[in-house]
């Protein structure tokens, strides 16, 4: 074999090896995140408040936390994971209002959903509990998330239902306008009667806040959807809410929207 031909064979071998390496890298970047055994529905509870026993917490705030909002995922990223680009587009916060964080552009997780990893949640370089600012906390410090809670939040972010799956958000309007895709208000009114009426009443005024007023506030369909799907606390659990699917929740909210859009209504009518 002459020297030129040998060099050609080496070059071809190198090209094949590089192509294989590129293919491996592409597959790693595009492959779905490995399932680490998290529960997306429990993760939705952690997202709201990881310290509650219902979300796997110890029932109290970590030492050094003065305000729970500075330790809650939703306080910066919003109920819809879009932060300042979602239902929290006009939410005030630190430093203008130092009692809670203020969502910023970087809080929008839209492009990362489906690719979140445990290290993204257990962010070890974050602030300590006693520091109240817009920086993400170090959730691995004492009193932070358990390994199971981290897995649950990852599952919630990567595959849990979110209002952005069923509605478009027009953040240019005040309050934020939600355009529900393929929702059925008629089915929603029936579902409300089966799952919501017992606690909230036929007119939605049985508990405070009255639902019609609540949903007229800015961004509340994001919060309402989240709590309907995942629950909120020991009283309003996912099971009590009817173990709703994203489509069922959208149907109920689409019906509520038809009620709340009428400024003359002080409660629901069915």
N, C-alpha and C positions, 0 to 999 in steps of 0.2 A: 504494500500500500504506500503510495507516494505521500510526501509531507503535506501537500496542498489538500489532498483528499482527507487526510487525518484531521487537519484543522477544520475542514467543513463539517465533519462528523461531530467534532467537539462543539462547534458553534450551534449546530442543530440540537445537540443534547442540552446545551445551556438554554436555548430558546424554549425547548419543551419544558424544562424544569421551571423556568420563570413563569411560563403560562400556567403550569400547575399551581405554582405559589399564588399567582394572582387569582386564580379560580378559587383557591382555598380561602383567601382573604375576603373575596366578594361573598362567598357563601357564609362566612362567619359574620359579616356585616349585615347581610340581608336575612339571615335565618332568624326565626322567632326566638324570643328570649326563653331560656330554659325554664320549665315549670319547676319551681322550688317548693311546691306543696302549700302555697298560700290559699286563703279563702277570700275571694273578692268581696263577699258580703260583710265579713268581719273587718276586712280592710276599709270598707266604707265607714264603719264605726270608728276605727282608729283615725281616719282622716278627719272626722269631726272632733274627737277628743280622745286621745290615746290613754288618758289617765282613768277613764271610767271603767268600772269592773266589767261592764257589758262588752267592752272592747278589749278585754284582757289586761287592763291596768289594775293598779292597786287601790284605786278609789280616792286618791289624793294627789295633789300637785307635787312635783319633785321639789326637793329642798332648794330654795333660792328663787323659785318662780313666784312672782307677785301677781301676775296677770296671766290667766290661762291662754289668752289670745296669742301671747308671744311663744307659746309652745304647741299651737294647733296648726296642722297642715293647711286647713281651709282658710285660715286667717290671712295667709299670703297668696295662696294659689287659687282660692275661691272654691266654691262647691262644684263648679264645672271644670276645674283644673286650668282655666284660661287666665286667671289672675286679672290684671288690669284690662285684658282684652275680652273679658267675659262679663258676667253679671256684676263684678266688682269694679267696673270701669270708672265709676264716680265715687268709690269708697274712700273716705278720708282716713288718715292714720299718721303714724310717726313720720317726721317730727311735728307736723302741724297739729295732730291730735295724738298726744303721746300715750294714750291709754290702749293702743293696739297698733299692730304693724300696718303698713300701707302697701298694697300690691303694686308691683312695678312690672315693666315690660318683660323682664327676665323670668317672672313668675308663670308665664304662659308655658304649659307643658305639652301643648297640642302636638308639636312635631316629635316629641319624645315618647308619646304613648305607644305601648306595644314593644318598646325597647328599653324600658326602665329596668335597672339592675339593683340588687340589694345595696351595693355601695353608694348608689345615688340617693337612697333613703337614709342609710346610716352614714351620714356625711360627717366624718370625724374631725374635719377642720373648721366646723362651725363654732358659733359663740357658746359661752357657758350660760347656764340658766339665769343667772343674776343680771345679765346684760340684756336690756330691752331695746332692740333696734331691728332693722329690716333684714339683718343677716340670718341665714338659716341656722337653727341650733345644731349642736353636736348631739344627735339622738342616741349615741352610744355612751354618754356620760351617765353617772349614777342617777337612777330615776327615769332613764330614757326608755326607748322601745326594747321589748324583748325580741329575740330572734324570730319568734312566731309572728309578732306584730309587724316586723319588717317584711316578712314573707307575705303577710296579708295585704299590706299597703302596696307592695309590688304587684300582687294579683289584681287589686282594685284598679291600679293605674293602667295595667296592661290589658285587662279584659273585662273590668267591671262596667256595667251600664252607666252612661252619663247623659245628661240632657242634650249635649252636643251631638249625640247619636240620633236624636229624634227631632231636633229643632234647630233652626238657624237663629242666631242672635243678632239683632240690629242694635248695636251699641251707640248709634248716632241719635237714637230717640231716647227721651227721658219721660217715664222710666224705660229701661231697656225693653225692646219689643221682641217677643218670641214668636217665630213663625213655625208652627208645628207641621212636620211633614207627614202626610198620609194619616193624620190622627182622626178619630171618629168621635165627635162630641156626644153623639147619641149613645154610643157604647159607654162613653165616659160617665154620663149621668146615671146609667144603670150600675156601673161599678162603684160610683160614689155611694149609692144607696146600700150596696152590699159591704163595702169596706170602710167607709169614712163616716157615714151618717151616725153610727152608734155613739161615737165620741164627740163629733163636731156638730151634730144636729142637722136636720134637713136644710136649714138656712145657713149653716156654717157658723152660727153665732153662739153655739153652746159653750165654747171655751174661748179664753183670751189667748192670743188676739183673734178677733173675728176674721174668718178666712178671706172674705171679700176685701177687707181693708188690707190684710196682709199681702195678698197677691197684687194689689194696686201699687205697692211700694217697689222701689227700684231693685231689679235683679232677683226678686223673690221666687220666680219660677225655677231658678237654678237650685236654690235651697230646698224648695218644696219637693222637687223631683228627687233630690238626694235623700231626703228623709222618708219619702214614700217608698223608695226602693230599699234603703239600708236600715231604716229606723233611726231614732234619735236618742232614745234613752230606755230605761227599764220599763217605762209605761208605754211608749210608742215604739214597739219593736217591729222588725220586718214581718214577723208572723201576724201581729195584730193588724198591720197595714194590709194584710192579704197576700203576702209573698208575690207582689206585683212584678210583672215583666216591664221592660222599658216601654213597650208599646201600650200596655195597659195604663201605666202612669201617664203617658203622653195623652191618651184618650181622656183621662180624668182632667188633666190640666187644660186640655183644649176646651172642654166643657166649662171649666171654671173661668177660663178667659172670656167666653161668651157672656158670662154673668158679670165679671169684673169690668168689662168694657162698657157696660151700661152705667153711666154716672148716677142715674136715678135709683139704682138698687142699693139697699142697705143690707141685703142678705140674698142668699141664693133662692131661686124658685125653680121647682122641678115640675 
